[in-house]
Amino acid sequence: MTIDVSDLDRGVAFWGGLLDLVETRRYQEYAWLGEVAPGLELILQQTADRKLNKNRVHFDIAGDPPAALEGRARELGAIVVDEVDNPAYALVVMADPDGNVLALWDDHLPE
């Protein structure tokens, strides 16, 4: 999975810090941060293109409660875009320093 960023070092600091990943290699405008799930590696690509529209793909990160992760995301430069709280789940939609969206959520749905 590749995420476009405008500043590779800042992107590595944000996504690595948020997901507890360490950069494993770098080549030109790419940085590899390792696996976020078996077989799914997170790669950052530095690009001059600016994000203009809604992300078609984004991370949903579950935590109970998501407040600690939200605090860490804020410290790393994320901003809150929206908050949803209903009986089935609560989530905080955030944007990374480049405007890429992620959702931190607390799952109350039955298994």
Secondary structure, DSSP 8 states (H G I E B T S, - for coil): -EEEES-HHHHHHHHHHHHT----EEETTEEEEEEEETTEEEEEEE-S----S--SS-EEEE-SSTHHHHHHHHHTT-EEEEEEE-SSEEEEEEE-TTS-EEEEEEE-S--
